[in-house]
Amino acid sequence: MVPQVHNAYGERHAYLLRTDMDSTARIGKDFYLSPFHPLDGHYEMRLPPPTR
C-alpha cells in the first residue's frame, strides 16, 4: 500500500507500507503536518487485503 498524507501547507508525502499477518501496518512519521500535530509518533493502519 502507498497512502498519501497531505499537510496544512498543500504538500504531500507517500509512505510505503508493508502489512503484518493481521493486515496492520505501522510506520514512523517523517513528514510535517501542522503545528498541532508533532512529528514524533507513528501511523498505524489496518488495511484490507489486496484484490485482483
CHARMM internal coordinates of N, CA and C (Angstrom, degrees):
IC EDIT
DIST 1 N 1 CA 1.4426
DIST 1 CA 1 C 1.5184
ANGL 1 N 1 CA 1 C 109.13
DIST 1 C 2 N 1.3065
ANGL 1 CA 1 C 2 N 115.55
DIHE 1 N 1 CA 1 C 2 N 144.50
DIST 2 N 2 CA 1.4586
ANGL 1 C 2 N 2 CA 121.19
DIHE 1 CA 1 C 2 N 2 CA 176.82
DIST 2 CA 2 C 1.5326
ANGL 2 N 2 CA 2 C 108.34
DIHE 1 C 2 N 2 CA 2 C -131.58
DIST 2 C 3 N 1.3527
ANGL 2 CA 2 C 3 N 117.52
DIHE 2 N 2 CA 2 C 3 N 83.26
DIST 3 N 3 CA 1.4630
ANGL 2 C 3 N 3 CA 119.39
DIHE 2 CA 2 C 3 N 3 CA 176.57
DIST 3 CA 3 C 1.5249
ANGL 3 N 3 CA 3 C 110.84
DIHE 2 C 3 N 3 CA 3 C -78.15
DIST 3 C 4 N 1.3242
ANGL 3 CA 3 C 4 N 115.72
DIHE 3 N 3 CA 3 C 4 N 152.28
DIST 4 N 4 CA 1.4617
ANGL 3 C 4 N 4 CA 121.82
DIHE 3 CA 3 C 4 N 4 CA 176.45
DIST 4 CA 4 C 1.5180
ANGL 4 N 4 CA 4 C 109.13
DIHE 3 C 4 N 4 CA 4 C -110.20
DIST 4 C 5 N 1.3266
ANGL 4 CA 4 C 5 N 115.79
DIHE 4 N 4 CA 4 C 5 N 137.89
DIST 5 N 5 CA 1.4597
ANGL 4 C 5 N 5 CA 122.44
DIHE 4 CA 4 C 5 N 5 CA 176.37
DIST 5 CA 5 C 1.5214
ANGL 5 N 5 CA 5 C 107.07
DIHE 4 C 5 N 5 CA 5 C -112.53
DIST 5 C 6 N 1.3234
ANGL 5 CA 5 C 6 N 116.52
DIHE 5 N 5 CA 5 C 6 N 132.39
DIST 6 N 6 CA 1.4672
ANGL 5 C 6 N 6 CA 122.15
DIHE 5 CA 5 C 6 N 6 CA 178.49
DIST 6 CA 6 C 1.5220
ANGL 6 N 6 CA 6 C 108.25
DIHE 5 C 6 N 6 CA 6 C -108.94
DIST 6 C 7 N 1.3321
ANGL 6 CA 6 C 7 N 116.45
DIHE 6 N 6 CA 6 C 7 N 143.16
DIST 7 N 7 CA 1.4625
ANGL 6 C 7 N 7 CA 118.57
DIHE 6 CA 6 C 7 N 7 CA 179.25
DIST 7 CA 7 C 1.5243
ANGL 7 N 7 CA 7 C 111.13
DIHE 6 C 7 N 7 CA 7 C -107.18
DIST 7 C 8 N 1.3224
ANGL 7 CA 7 C 8 N 115.92
DIHE 7 N 7 CA 7 C 8 N -179.14
DIST 8 N 8 CA 1.4628
ANGL 7 C 8 N 8 CA 122.33
DIHE 7 CA 7 C 8 N 8 CA -176.92
DIST 8 CA 8 C 1.5289
ANGL 8 N 8 CA 8 C 112.82
DIHE 7 C 8 N 8 CA 8 C -70.60
DIST 8 C 9 N 1.3287
ANGL 8 CA 8 C 9 N 117.17
DIHE 8 N 8 CA 8 C 9 N -8.90
DIST 9 N 9 CA 1.4641
ANGL 8 C 9 N 9 CA 121.45
DIHE 8 CA 8 C 9 N 9 CA -177.03
DIST 9 CA 9 C 1.5245
ANGL 9 N 9 CA 9 C 112.80
DIHE 8 C 9 N 9 CA 9 C -106.33
DIST 9 C 10 N 1.3343
ANGL 9 CA 9 C 10 N 117.40
DIHE 9 N 9 CA 9 C 10 N 12.00
DIST 10 N 10 CA 1.4518
ANGL 9 C 10 N 10 CA 121.53
DIHE 9 CA 9 C 10 N 10 CA 177.82
DIST 10 CA 10 C 1.5259
ANGL 10 N 10 CA 10 C 114.35
DIHE 9 C 10 N 10 CA 10 C 81.90
DIST 10 C 11 N 1.3284
ANGL 10 CA 10 C 11 N 117.52
DIHE 10 N 10 CA 10 C 11 N 5.70
DIST 11 N 11 CA 1.4614
ANGL 10 C 11 N 11 CA 120.71
DIHE 10 CA 10 C 11 N 11 CA 178.12
DIST 11 CA 11 C 1.5268
ANGL 11 N 11 CA 11 C 109.14
DIHE 10 C 11 N 11 CA 11 C -89.02
DIST 11 C 12 N 1.3222
ANGL 11 CA 11 C 12 N 116.44
DIHE 11 N 11 CA 11 C 12 N 162.86
DIST 12 N 12 CA 1.4560
ANGL 11 C 12 N 12 CA 119.93
DIHE 11 CA 11 C 12 N 12 CA 177.32
DIST 12 CA 12 C 1.5238
ANGL 12 N 12 CA 12 C 110.42
DIHE 11 C 12 N 12 CA 12 C -141.18
DIST 12 C 13 N 1.3224
ANGL 12 CA 12 C 13 N 114.67
DIHE 12 N 12 CA 12 C 13 N 157.05
DIST 13 N 13 CA 1.4603
ANGL 12 C 13 N 13 CA 121.23
DIHE 12 CA 12 C 13 N 13 CA -177.62
DIST 13 CA 13 C 1.5257
ANGL 13 N 13 CA 13 C 108.17
DIHE 12 C 13 N 13 CA 13 C -144.34
DIST 13 C 14 N 1.3300
ANGL 13 CA 13 C 14 N 116.81
DIHE 13 N 13 CA 13 C 14 N 136.65
DIST 14 N 14 CA 1.4665
ANGL 13 C 14 N 14 CA 121.51
DIHE 13 CA 13 C 14 N 14 CA 178.60
DIST 14 CA 14 C 1.5241
ANGL 14 N 14 CA 14 C 109.78
DIHE 13 C 14 N 14 CA 14 C -102.36
DIST 14 C 15 N 1.3171
ANGL 14 CA 14 C 15 N 116.08
DIHE 14 N 14 CA 14 C 15 N 141.49
DIST 15 N 15 CA 1.4571
ANGL 14 C 15 N 15 CA 123.22
DIHE 14 CA 14 C 15 N 15 CA 176.22
DIST 15 CA 15 C 1.5257
ANGL 15 N 15 CA 15 C 108.64
DIHE 14 C 15 N 15 CA 15 C -116.25
DIST 15 C 16 N 1.3169
ANGL 15 CA 15 C 16 N 117.22
DIHE 15 N 15 CA 15 C 16 N 133.95
DIST 16 N 16 CA 1.4528
ANGL 15 C 16 N 16 CA 121.71
DIHE 15 CA 15 C 16 N 16 CA 174.19
DIST 16 CA 16 C 1.5249
ANGL 16 N 16 CA 16 C 107.60
DIHE 15 C 16 N 16 CA 16 C -91.14
DIST 16 C 17 N 1.3290
ANGL 16 CA 16 C 17 N 116.79
DIHE 16 N 16 CA 16 C 17 N 117.32
DIST 17 N 17 CA 1.4563
ANGL 16 C 17 N 17 CA 121.54
DIHE 16 CA 16 C 17 N 17 CA -175.79
DIST 17 CA 17 C 1.5206
ANGL 17 N 17 CA 17 C 110.88
DIHE 16 C 17 N 17 CA 17 C -111.00
DIST 17 C 18 N 1.3131
ANGL 17 CA 17 C 18 N 114.32
DIHE 17 N 17 CA 17 C 18 N 138.89
DIST 18 N 18 CA 1.4670
ANGL 17 C 18 N 18 CA 121.87
DIHE 17 CA 17 C 18 N 18 CA 172.82
DIST 18 CA 18 C 1.5231
ANGL 18 N 18 CA 18 C 106.59
DIHE 17 C 18 N 18 CA 18 C -119.65
DIST 18 C 19 N 1.3169
ANGL 18 CA 18 C 19 N 116.16
DIHE 18 N 18 CA 18 C 19 N 127.55
DIST 19 N 19 CA 1.4597
ANGL 18 C 19 N 19 CA 120.12
DIHE 18 CA 18 C 19 N 19 CA -176.89
DIST 19 CA 19 C 1.5256
ANGL 19 N 19 CA 19 C 111.44
DIHE 18 C 19 N 19 CA 19 C -89.88
DIST 19 C 20 N 1.3389
ANGL 19 CA 19 C 20 N 114.88
DIHE 19 N 19 CA 19 C 20 N 156.02
DIST 20 N 20 CA 1.4593
ANGL 19 C 20 N 20 CA 120.27
DIHE 19 CA 19 C 20 N 20 CA 174.48
DIST 20 CA 20 C 1.5302
ANGL 20 N 20 CA 20 C 108.38
DIHE 19 C 20 N 20 CA 20 C -90.55
DIST 20 C 21 N 1.3231
ANGL 20 CA 20 C 21 N 116.79
DIHE 20 N 20 CA 20 C 21 N -168.05
DIST 21 N 21 CA 1.4655
ANGL 20 C 21 N 21 CA 121.21
DIHE 20 CA 20 C 21 N 21 CA -177.09
DIST 21 CA 21 C 1.5322
ANGL 21 N 21 CA 21 C 112.61
DIHE 20 C 21 N 21 CA 21 C -66.73
DIST 21 C 22 N 1.3286
ANGL 21 CA 21 C 22 N 118.07
DIHE 21 N 21 CA 21 C 22 N -18.48
DIST 22 N 22 CA 1.4684
ANGL 21 C 22 N 22 CA 122.09
DIHE 21 CA 21 C 22 N 22 CA 177.93
DIST 22 CA 22 C 1.5218
ANGL 22 N 22 CA 22 C 112.33
DIHE 21 C 22 N 22 CA 22 C -95.74
DIST 22 C 23 N 1.3316
ANGL 22 CA 22 C 23 N 117.16
DIHE 22 N 22 CA 22 C 23 N 12.47
DIST 23 N 23 CA 1.4752
ANGL 22 C 23 N 23 CA 123.23
DIHE 22 CA 22 C 23 N 23 CA -177.97
DIST 23 CA 23 C 1.5216
ANGL 23 N 23 CA 23 C 112.02
DIHE 22 C 23 N 23 CA 23 C 62.45
DIST 23 C 24 N 1.3392
ANGL 23 CA 23 C 24 N 116.87
DIHE 23 N 23 CA 23 C 24 N 31.14
DIST 24 N 24 CA 1.4575
ANGL 23 C 24 N 24 CA 122.49
DIHE 23 CA 23 C 24 N 24 CA 178.26
DIST 24 CA 24 C 1.5252
ANGL 24 N 24 CA 24 C 109.34
DIHE 23 C 24 N 24 CA 24 C -110.10
DIST 24 C 25 N 1.3068
ANGL 24 CA 24 C 25 N 116.20
DIHE 24 N 24 CA 24 C 25 N 138.26
DIST 25 N 25 CA 1.4628
ANGL 24 C 25 N 25 CA 122.05
DIHE 24 CA 24 C 25 N 25 CA 176.56
DIST 25 CA 25 C 1.5207
ANGL 25 N 25 CA 25 C 108.35
DIHE 24 C 25 N 25 CA 25 C -123.49
DIST 25 C 26 N 1.3274
ANGL 25 CA 25 C 26 N 115.86
DIHE 25 N 25 CA 25 C 26 N 140.90
DIST 26 N 26 CA 1.4550
ANGL 25 C 26 N 26 CA 121.14
DIHE 25 CA 25 C 26 N 26 CA 178.30
DIST 26 CA 26 C 1.5235
ANGL 26 N 26 CA 26 C 107.76
DIHE 25 C 26 N 26 CA 26 C -133.70
DIST 26 C 27 N 1.3394
ANGL 26 CA 26 C 27 N 116.34
DIHE 26 N 26 CA 26 C 27 N 130.56
DIST 27 N 27 CA 1.4592
ANGL 26 C 27 N 27 CA 120.94
DIHE 26 CA 26 C 27 N 27 CA -178.49
DIST 27 CA 27 C 1.5221
ANGL 27 N 27 CA 27 C 109.24
DIHE 26 C 27 N 27 CA 27 C -145.71
DIST 27 C 28 N 1.3261
ANGL 27 CA 27 C 28 N 116.21
DIHE 27 N 27 CA 27 C 28 N 142.45
DIST 28 N 28 CA 1.4571
ANGL 27 C 28 N 28 CA 121.25
DIHE 27 CA 27 C 28 N 28 CA 178.32
DIST 28 CA 28 C 1.5198
ANGL 28 N 28 CA 28 C 111.51
DIHE 27 C 28 N 28 CA 28 C -70.57
DIST 28 C 29 N 1.3203
ANGL 28 CA 28 C 29 N 115.42
DIHE 28 N 28 CA 28 C 29 N 149.61
DIST 29 N 29 CA 1.4657
ANGL 28 C 29 N 29 CA 120.47
DIHE 28 CA 28 C 29 N 29 CA 177.62
DIST 29 CA 29 C 1.5281
ANGL 29 N 29 CA 29 C 109.12
DIHE 28 C 29 N 29 CA 29 C -75.33
DIST 29 C 30 N 1.3156
ANGL 29 CA 29 C 30 N 116.52
DIHE 29 N 29 CA 29 C 30 N 136.08
DIST 30 N 30 CA 1.4705
ANGL 29 C 30 N 30 CA 120.25
DIHE 29 CA 29 C 30 N 30 CA 173.67
DIST 30 CA 30 C 1.5253
ANGL 30 N 30 CA 30 C 111.08
DIHE 29 C 30 N 30 CA 30 C -140.80
DIST 30 C 31 N 1.3369
ANGL 30 CA 30 C 31 N 115.33
DIHE 30 N 30 CA 30 C 31 N 28.02
DIST 31 N 31 CA 1.4591
ANGL 30 C 31 N 31 CA 121.29
DIHE 30 CA 30 C 31 N 31 CA -178.47
DIST 31 CA 31 C 1.5265
ANGL 31 N 31 CA 31 C 108.26
DIHE 30 C 31 N 31 CA 31 C -142.11
DIST 31 C 32 N 1.3163
ANGL 31 CA 31 C 32 N 116.97
DIHE 31 N 31 CA 31 C 32 N 127.45
DIST 32 N 32 CA 1.4616
ANGL 31 C 32 N 32 CA 123.18
DIHE 31 CA 31 C 32 N 32 CA -177.99
DIST 32 CA 32 C 1.5290
ANGL 32 N 32 CA 32 C 110.44
DIHE 31 C 32 N 32 CA 32 C -74.15
DIST 32 C 33 N 1.3433
ANGL 32 CA 32 C 33 N 116.14
DIHE 32 N 32 CA 32 C 33 N 122.29
DIST 33 N 33 CA 1.4626
ANGL 32 C 33 N 33 CA 120.08
DIHE 32 CA 32 C 33 N 33 CA -179.65
DIST 33 CA 33 C 1.5201
ANGL 33 N 33 CA 33 C 112.70
DIHE 32 C 33 N 33 CA 33 C -93.31
DIST 33 C 34 N 1.3296
ANGL 33 CA 33 C 34 N 116.33
DIHE 33 N 33 CA 33 C 34 N -56.47
DIST 34 N 34 CA 1.4636
ANGL 33 C 34 N 34 CA 120.42
DIHE 33 CA 33 C 34 N 34 CA -178.05
DIST 34 CA 34 C 1.5240
ANGL 34 N 34 CA 34 C 108.48
DIHE 33 C 34 N 34 CA 34 C -165.36
DIST 34 C 35 N 1.3293
ANGL 34 CA 34 C 35 N 117.29
DIHE 34 N 34 CA 34 C 35 N 169.49
DIST 35 N 35 CA 1.4681
ANGL 34 C 35 N 35 CA 120.33
DIHE 34 CA 34 C 35 N 35 CA 178.16
DIST 35 CA 35 C 1.5339
ANGL 35 N 35 CA 35 C 112.66
DIHE 34 C 35 N 35 CA 35 C -64.51
DIST 35 C 36 N 1.3282
ANGL 35 CA 35 C 36 N 117.84
DIHE 35 N 35 CA 35 C 36 N -16.05
DIST 36 N 36 CA 1.4582
ANGL 35 C 36 N 36 CA 121.81
DIHE 35 CA 35 C 36 N 36 CA -177.15
DIST 36 CA 36 C 1.5267
ANGL 36 N 36 CA 36 C 112.95
DIHE 35 C 36 N 36 CA 36 C -92.35
DIST 36 C 37 N 1.3338
ANGL 36 CA 36 C 37 N 117.90
DIHE 36 N 36 CA 36 C 37 N -7.28
DIST 37 N 37 CA 1.4656
ANGL 36 C 37 N 37 CA 122.44
DIHE 36 CA 36 C 37 N 37 CA -179.34
DIST 37 CA 37 C 1.5249
ANGL 37 N 37 CA 37 C 108.43
DIHE 36 C 37 N 37 CA 37 C -124.64
DIST 37 C 38 N 1.3300
ANGL 37 CA 37 C 38 N 118.20
DIHE 37 N 37 CA 37 C 38 N 107.92
DIST 38 N 38 CA 1.4691
ANGL 37 C 38 N 38 CA 119.63
DIHE 37 CA 37 C 38 N 38 CA -179.28
DIST 38 CA 38 C 1.5314
ANGL 38 N 38 CA 38 C 111.50
DIHE 37 C 38 N 38 CA 38 C -65.79
DIST 38 C 39 N 1.3165
ANGL 38 CA 38 C 39 N 116.17
DIHE 38 N 38 CA 38 C 39 N 155.19
DIST 39 N 39 CA 1.4579
ANGL 38 C 39 N 39 CA 121.53
DIHE 38 CA 38 C 39 N 39 CA -178.00
DIST 39 CA 39 C 1.5225
ANGL 39 N 39 CA 39 C 111.87
DIHE 38 C 39 N 39 CA 39 C -75.57
DIST 39 C 40 N 1.3386
ANGL 39 CA 39 C 40 N 117.38
DIHE 39 N 39 CA 39 C 40 N -26.69
DIST 40 N 40 CA 1.4621
ANGL 39 C 40 N 40 CA 117.54
DIHE 39 CA 39 C 40 N 40 CA 178.05
DIST 40 CA 40 C 1.5290
ANGL 40 N 40 CA 40 C 108.95
DIHE 39 C 40 N 40 CA 40 C -69.17
DIST 40 C 41 N 1.2900
ANGL 40 CA 40 C 41 N 116.16
DIHE 40 N 40 CA 40 C 41 N 152.56
DIST 41 N 41 CA 1.4586
ANGL 40 C 41 N 41 CA 120.19
DIHE 40 CA 40 C 41 N 41 CA -178.40
DIST 41 CA 41 C 1.5140
ANGL 41 N 41 CA 41 C 110.85
DIHE 40 C 41 N 41 CA 41 C 118.90
DIST 41 C 42 N 1.3183
ANGL 41 CA 41 C 42 N 115.39
DIHE 41 N 41 CA 41 C 42 N -166.30
DIST 42 N 42 CA 1.4546
ANGL 41 C 42 N 42 CA 120.60
DIHE 41 CA 41 C 42 N 42 CA -177.67
DIST 42 CA 42 C 1.5267
ANGL 42 N 42 CA 42 C 110.02
DIHE 41 C 42 N 42 CA 42 C -152.73
DIST 42 C 43 N 1.3135
ANGL 42 CA 42 C 43 N 113.87
DIHE 42 N 42 CA 42 C 43 N 167.18
DIST 43 N 43 CA 1.4661
ANGL 42 C 43 N 43 CA 121.52
DIHE 42 CA 42 C 43 N 43 CA 170.51
DIST 43 CA 43 C 1.5158
ANGL 43 N 43 CA 43 C 107.04
DIHE 42 C 43 N 43 CA 43 C -104.29
DIST 43 C 44 N 1.3057
ANGL 43 CA 43 C 44 N 116.60
DIHE 43 N 43 CA 43 C 44 N 140.52
DIST 44 N 44 CA 1.4623
ANGL 43 C 44 N 44 CA 121.79
DIHE 43 CA 43 C 44 N 44 CA 172.15
DIST 44 CA 44 C 1.5096
ANGL 44 N 44 CA 44 C 107.22
DIHE 43 C 44 N 44 CA 44 C -129.61
DIST 44 C 45 N 1.3299
ANGL 44 CA 44 C 45 N 116.53
DIHE 44 N 44 CA 44 C 45 N 122.58
DIST 45 N 45 CA 1.4560
ANGL 44 C 45 N 45 CA 121.28
DIHE 44 CA 44 C 45 N 45 CA -175.16
DIST 45 CA 45 C 1.5223
ANGL 45 N 45 CA 45 C 109.83
DIHE 44 C 45 N 45 CA 45 C -129.46
DIST 45 C 46 N 1.2988
ANGL 45 CA 45 C 46 N 115.68
DIHE 45 N 45 CA 45 C 46 N 139.14
DIST 46 N 46 CA 1.4546
ANGL 45 C 46 N 46 CA 121.55
DIHE 45 CA 45 C 46 N 46 CA 171.61
DIST 46 CA 46 C 1.5218
ANGL 46 N 46 CA 46 C 106.41
DIHE 45 C 46 N 46 CA 46 C -103.99
DIST 46 C 47 N 1.3082
ANGL 46 CA 46 C 47 N 116.12
DIHE 46 N 46 CA 46 C 47 N 121.60
DIST 47 N 47 CA 1.4587
ANGL 46 C 47 N 47 CA 121.87
DIHE 46 CA 46 C 47 N 47 CA -171.05
DIST 47 CA 47 C 1.5224
ANGL 47 N 47 CA 47 C 111.15
DIHE 46 C 47 N 47 CA 47 C -117.12
DIST 47 C 48 N 1.3248
ANGL 47 CA 47 C 48 N 116.81
DIHE 47 N 47 CA 47 C 48 N 144.64
DIST 48 N 48 CA 1.4658
ANGL 47 C 48 N 48 CA 118.16
DIHE 47 CA 47 C 48 N 48 CA 176.85
DIST 48 CA 48 C 1.5283
ANGL 48 N 48 CA 48 C 109.95
DIHE 47 C 48 N 48 CA 48 C -70.64
DIST 48 C 49 N 1.3353
ANGL 48 CA 48 C 49 N 117.08
DIHE 48 N 48 CA 48 C 49 N 151.01
DIST 49 N 49 CA 1.4653
ANGL 48 C 49 N 49 CA 118.30
DIHE 48 CA 48 C 49 N 49 CA 177.34
DIST 49 CA 49 C 1.5322
ANGL 49 N 49 CA 49 C 110.48
DIHE 48 C 49 N 49 CA 49 C -63.51
DIST 49 C 50 N 1.3186
ANGL 49 CA 49 C 50 N 117.48
DIHE 49 N 49 CA 49 C 50 N 148.39
DIST 50 N 50 CA 1.4694
ANGL 49 C 50 N 50 CA 119.20
DIHE 49 CA 49 C 50 N 50 CA 179.68
DIST 50 CA 50 C 1.5135
ANGL 50 N 50 CA 50 C 112.32
DIHE 49 C 50 N 50 CA 50 C -65.87
DIST 50 C 51 N 1.2947
ANGL 50 CA 50 C 51 N 115.28
DIHE 50 N 50 CA 50 C 51 N 149.85
DIST 51 N 51 CA 1.4689
ANGL 50 C 51 N 51 CA 121.40
DIHE 50 CA 50 C 51 N 51 CA 176.48
DIST 51 CA 51 C 1.5167
ANGL 51 N 51 CA 51 C 108.48
DIHE 50 C 51 N 51 CA 51 C -114.63
DIST 51 C 52 N 1.2873
ANGL 51 CA 51 C 52 N 114.90
DIHE 51 N 51 CA 51 C 52 N 160.04
DIST 52 N 52 CA 1.4735
ANGL 51 C 52 N 52 CA 119.59
DIHE 51 CA 51 C 52 N 52 CA 178.80
DIST 52 CA 52 C 1.4833
ANGL 52 N 52 CA 52 C 111.60
DIHE 51 C 52 N 52 CA 52 C -99.49
END
COOR INIT
IC SEED 1 N 1 CA 1 C
IC BUILD
